[in-house]
Amino acid sequence: MAGDPPEPGGMMCRTAVVGLDNAGDVIVGLFVVVRAAALTYWRLAKVERRWVARAAGTP
């Protein structure tokens, strides 16, 4: 129930020790890393050139 302590080894026990002070910073950091990786892939793999070629009908 609401007032009961979390059972040992349960999910609430594991999440109770996670500090949420820096959760926003971690989320923003992950977003920046994923965005940088996507832009790097877009540039190095020449994705736009392949999409334009497909749209024009040339393989």
Secondary structure, 3 states (H helix, E strand, C coil): CCCCCCCCCCHHHHHHCCCCCCHHHHHHHHHHHHHHHHHHHHHHCCHHHHHHHHHHCCC
